[in-house]
Amino acid sequence: MKTGFLVIVWLCGLLASLVYASSYKHEVITMPPSPHQTKEIDGMCFTPKGDLAICLPSGEVWKYDVKTNVWSLFAEGLHNPMGILALSEFDFVVSQRPELTRIRDLNGDGKADDYQCLTDVFGLSGNYHEFNFTPVMDTNGDIYFSLGTASNGAGIRQIVRSRYDKRARKGRMFSCVPFRGWVMKYSVNGETHPWSCGLRTPNGLGFNLQGDLFVSDNQGDWVGTSKIYHVKPGRFFGHVPSLNWHPRFFGKAFTLKTKKLDKLRTRAAVLLPHGVVSNSPTKIVVDHTKGKFGPFAGQLFVGEMNWHHLLRVVLEKVDGEYQGAAIPFYSNKDFRLGSNRLAFSNDGHLFVGHSKHTWTGGEGLTKISYTGKKPFEIQKVSLLEHGFKLLFTSPVDHALASQKKYYRCKRYWYDYHQNYGSAQYETTEVAIRGLHVNRESTEVMVYLNEMKAWTIHELELMDFYSYDGIKLMNNKVYYTLNRLLKRTPPPPRQWNMNLVKKKKAKKSAKKISEDDSRKKNETEKKKKEKSNQEKSRESEEIKKGIGKN
Amino acid sequence: MKFIFPILYCLCVSVHAANIKEIIAQGEKLYHGPGGCVACHQKNGEGLEGMIPPLKNSDWVKGDKKRLISLCINGLEGAIRVNGKIYKNVMPPQVQFDDEQLAAILTFIRQSWGNKEAPVDVKDIEEVRSSTKNDNRAASDLLKRYPFNKTLAENNGLAKDALNKDYFDPSKTTLVRTFMPGASPAAFAVALKNGPYYCWDAGECRLRYIWYEGGFIENNKKHWSSNGKPVASFKGERFYVAPSSKYKVEDFNDKNQIHRKDPVYDTLSVNDFPFRIGFKAQVRPRYLGYHWDGDIPVFRYKIGEHTVTEKIETSEGVKGIVQTFKLDGPLEAVEMPLVSSKTVKISCEEGRIYGNTLYLSPHESQSFKIVIVEK
């Protein structure tokens, strides 16, 4: 009897997993017949009429008729295009390495013949890591694009475009030419504005339905873990070298102390724990399909290079600022790595372009479709005064959902410092104080013993089933709790914690003689004076230079 | 009785030898026959340079039979190094021969043209066939299964670089934006349909240099298929080099790659290019884009109030190019620095050249042609 029961349970589980699997499916689409045999995709968008346009690392733009499955070549000869935006069927904006370019077919033969440089006022040192990422357009017609910083893993070229500033060629990733690490705005009237700075590798911009702009950034120096920021003009997000080109801190970025920088920076709306759920986030797209792609309309989808899943980002405004949760989406071993570019087709499919560029990643083009069967997922997470409210796509198992043992919550935070990446600090289990499941069994209120602002709360639902017996597969929520609903404390010290321990150890071990330290101070002062004089001279020159450009 | 064994042994050996000779003869016939190996590997087993590897004295034929058998059964795709040279063509699987025929051919190959290797048996082939059932014809997979020993691996194995060979169609004008040596990072490499190749620099809005020999740029595939580190290169000498006050001609060879040092200059620190308009301080040009005029790209840039278009065409009859400049804006005189060169003659129908400077009157400057041809 017992074994029979077990078999039935197992069969139910199998059935459940099948049911789950059939909510979304993916298929691989043949790549265009590029003469360079390129298999990676670095830019993707849909035209107003519904054709797919992609750009390849080999510098081509190909159009794909989704109905007839026919590829046609539109443009060639671009330099590392990393993003594309359609203005019409024969009018595109591409962010290629040296500039933002408008590509048009003017003679009507179906192939581009005019390559207009919209803006190239930013610098180019020739370092490989200076990518020009993903242009997006707001409802006003202004275009935003983001500029990657350079890597000290390689050098720069001998002729550099725009002004070279040695002072910002420091650290792991640097910004020795203007506006590397900035989000740029190219406005309708043709002017280019540096918009917000402090980014490292902002490989993805995207709007939400409310028209607010978000940008993703990759973990590294000054970036403890990968993040998603809400972009507003003048904001500084924490990666220091780009601050060098801020008018207020011109040439002074590296003289600022971390304490000051920490006060200057804007916290991320969503942190993506490194190695836990994300390593390298990419393009951000909003689900504008109004339900054609399932029950997540209006949410953000973010690509991820190193994981067999995408990320779903649920945002809410607390105290006037965005914050929210990241939840894995479409975890599937068969789904390729390197989801570099995402775009929703007009009929509600999510197209994913894969790429790797010698890093972890994949190749090819994938289409994810919603089969119409409702998935069992955490649809939405929102903040309560003493916990979180989870909204599910279908009713949960009521008895199960009201037991504390199926929930686990822990919190931690990441350090802000110059070193590469960060460990998780003060990882603490947070006890569940109480649960409340609503009558329809679609909402669960999770009350916690303690709510601590400026930390990440990782909420896990273990062995969680729906009313129909479907297992919850994407069962972890990573909520970035910056602000509480009431009485948010100011941000605590979360910078240079890695140095604090070392300093203490050093102090106790070494007794530095006073004479030595005095001498050191004197020589340092002299050096500082000298460098300050140089800086002031240079900054004047540079201001003039920028004005001209 | 004592003699029987040696006699038997002799008999066996002679029978075996006879067999081998027959097998080799059969193999030779098949090798040279229709659909045989000779079509590609040639009569003397020497192959074709760059495409078909030799069989004569080849490290891939000698030694371990299994690698040789496997690549005959499964085919071979991907550039490989054989005795230190690179070969790129694909070898189809040899499905037209049965195991016995294949054994004969391989025995023939392994014992001809100076090769002296153990014969190949039908059993060997059967063995390899069963063990490599699911293999594909990728050279990398073959070498994973049957790698060369350390001494042979120096000259034999995969040729990864050769796979990175750039695609280039010489029958049309090709325009590529990439990192070019001796130019700012915003550069063009253009191959005109009827020659030559040239580098145009969008960072400074001017023609940088022209070259003829050695083909179009190389290493560009490495540039875009990796993450953008390599600078493109080309083999030929530069036919013409534009003047530059800061970047000397001799800097080209040792300073065209990436460096950890400070740059030679940045484009905001110079403004002596491409030319001066009017009797006022020279203004730095601003790149506007380019468009295709038939088969020729036309570059556009702005100098002060003037919009300039620059079209570069092949000169007729003589080795060289014709640059056509058109200015749109108020009528003003133009002063353009030229380069003195031993190899090229620079002339302009409009205006006058004094020393190394071209002077154009306000009317002449509206449209002028600079001809750069071989001396």
Interface residues (C-beta under 8 A of the other chain):
Chain A: P35 H36 Q37 T38 E40 P57 S58 G59 E76 G77 L78 H79 N80 Q96 R97 P98 E99 T101 R102 L106 D113 D114 Y115 Q116 C117 D120 G123 L124 S125 G126 N127 Y128 H129 F131 A154 G155 I156 R157 Q158 I159 V160 R161 S162 R163 Y164 K166 V177 H357 T358 W359 G545 K548 N549
Chain B: D166 Y167 D169 T174 L175 V176 R177 T178 F179 G182 A183 S184 P185 A186 A202 G203 K221 W224 S225 S226 N227 G228 K229 V231 Y247 D251 K255 N256 I258 H259 R260 K261 D262 P263 V264 Y265 D266 T267 L268 S269 R284 Y287 L288 G289 Y290 H291 W292
